[in-house]
Amino acid sequence: MTESTRLFRLRLVAADSLPAQGFPIANGAPLTGRILELEGGGVEVVLAGAWDEPIASLRWKVDQVIRRVRRLLDLREVKVEVQPDGIDSHLKVALQLDLRRAFGSAENLSDETRRYAESEDLFRRWVNEDPAVRTSHAICNDVLELAGPREGGEVICEVLDEARLESLGLNLLLAVGRASEVSPPRLAIARWLPAGRQEERPLMLLGKGITFDTGGINVKPYESFVSHMRNDMAGAALVFAAFKHLVDANYPKPLLLVIPTCENAVGERAMRPGSVVRSYRGLKVKIDHTDAEGRLILADGLAYAEDRFHPAMTLCFATLTTAALQAYGHLATPVHFATPEVEAALSEASALTGEDLHFFPRRPWHFEGNRDDEADLKNTAKLTGFMPASAGSRNAAHFFLHFAREPFVHSDIFASTWNWGGDHPGTGFGATGTPLRTFLLALESMGRS
């Protein structure tokens, strides 16, 4: 098949319903299938299986078959249709979105599924964009464009520039970003105030917005993925896409969007290893390593927004540590400190989306591992009496607990938001769109309660 192919149809059937005719594919694999020709030059791939596994496993297995079929038939720029026979509707939606990413188009999407697809597109577009374009200025401009009255409420936006940040004492954010003139330190804030509920405490969506991470003076080596560091603002991209999605859907509860953003550049104004900086919260932080910058800007943004807006809870997203990739693999998202309500909502949602979450509680040894002899804290943690690099994602998450006064949930999305392994379902090079949809489903569920 060539680019003239008009339709690619995926049909899922029960294990004993595979048609006898057609070209066999994936025999002996976890799924069994056949390729059938359609009128007009299209093809239908029929996959047979038990379909009783978790959606995450089924997404991966189906994707492996589709990749083989795509190479075999040279499928490009085709329309996609998914026709499960008696298969779970949530699996159908997940596969529709995967195939939409893989081929760029999909047929028969419901309005609700299309909304998730558009929000995922926005998330991925920000992450994939050239960092010379997706600067802190660009991020702030997009946030400001959200401002105005909406059906059922109002969005209020503002941006704090360097002068304002300095007067307020957000010195960690300033330290990280002051070497960059192209993408200087900014704090972007947006508030969704639904009619009749403006006085309720909001849910804060906090996202790391490092537009490019050189590592600073401790320059990031090639082995630490410096060539992919356009993705270091994925936390900002996720919270922006989530906030816009929820506001467009007239979310019933107040929301607070907070994005500290800048570039971690190398220059004469860059922060120095060994410097001690007084944070907005008043805690003194030693810059032990300039490539552990994300926790610094988030700590200041978190503390300032808590003091000013008094959120009921914060959901934080950041490509915080390569340790998340090393420890949990390239498809997983570690979620730290989820309350029972949040963990239950996320677990239910992830079962429907097939996005892999792992939950981790607070532990005192990780919290204390962020202490320093010279300052109150340092930005590289360790397990007391053990190797300095151990439990990097967990220790980094506990750094925030020194600044948070309200319930705080942190997701380290470094592994799952980028297609590191090359086999994320439906994804080519770059951003995956994960775990946006899981969190949207969970928040929508919590918003109805």
Summary of the structure (lengths in Angstrom):
residues: 449
radius of gyration: 22.9
end to end distance: 49.7
largest distance: 73.9
contacts: 1652
relative contact order: 0.12
helix: 37%
strand: 23%
